Amino acid sequence: MIPNAIAASGIAWGIIQMIFCGWLGYFSLMIIVRCAIQGKACSYQELADITYGKNFRWIINVVFFFGNWGTALLYLKLVSSLISAFISIFFSSHNLPDWLTHPQSKIMPIIVGTVFVFPLSLAKELKSLRYLCLLSFFFVLFLCYVVVQESFSYIGQSNVPVDVKTFILGGISTTFPTAVFSYMSHSNVLDVFGELKNANQRRMRKVVLRTIIIVFVTYLIVGSVGYVTFSNQLLMNNLQDINKANGVVLLAYGFDTEGNSIQYPILVVICILMMCMAIIVAEPLNVKPAKDGLKDIFWPRRSDENGQPIETNESMCAHFLLVFFTVYSAVVVAVFAKSAQTVMNILGSSFYSLICFIFPGFFYLKLHEKEPVNKDKVLVYLMMLSMGAFGIWNTVENIIHPTS
């Protein structure tokens, strides 16, 4: 979907937005960590309670649930499309039913949610998934290699001039929310900080900075190379099957420049399977904060005087039911949702803008209200005002004119 986002704004303007959102994501992540250390909070929700009280904490929980629940929904759509594509490619000689092979299958999200997402999401701590997440990281590196390798081959065989746009101002309504989504790790940052050995601001700064750089380089390679390779098709919407498959441009290697089906390269088929696994592993990272938002309403999370989390009285039965509701409510909506890109655009400009930029600014200003205006305060004010205005405008824009 990143090549689609780059195509909407042109390669230069699209990369500029990716860089800006990367810097903004780093700045706001460190704002959250600094505020948590100062307020001795172990969670985003507790930080809200410390700064503005229980009513604000309740608002945070609602936003947390819908924001992360929406991401789980988006990933369900994407992985369902990829699995359907893999089945149709691998078993092309068999006469399989549409509910297994169609990219908009209504049955596949149910299968994915039941077989993969729900069991993995039952883990209570993120560290239980650390080895799977490391494996997913290598899958993403392989994705970068495959996109570069196959794109050179595709361009060489197509003999069609590449039509790359550099600057399309109106594309910001698609590119910017996607860029915000790309760096969205604010929901889990304090969980990661709490599980870090010898946790302190300096060590966490290194973790955050390295993560942002890796994410940016990955999206730069996949987005720019994917856009250059399929620039004509993306601009003219020639690949209807790809558009129906939720904009997963990795699937475009199975079509020629006229939109006719061709044989998929073996590396692309392997990469599709790997990305299915990577997205499935990433699902619990969204289900957990969404579920925690619900949990915190009934069993508020507290810290001791040293900022260490105090165990709550959530039972295994309650944990099971909260995860079940979070996963299967997303599954139900994923069955009927038509466009993953529209879901991403609305999430990026509404809930993500609140979680990533608006709420961290509120925390910082409250905890530093007695201090004189300095560079960080000015940056926080600018971040809140600009992202607040953009979020309102872009949310309305994507609701009125959704991406097909």
Summary of the structure (lengths in Angstrom):
residues: 404
radius of gyration: 21.2
end to end distance: 13.2
largest distance: 70.6
contacts: 1386
relative contact order: 0.19
helix: 76%
strand: 1%
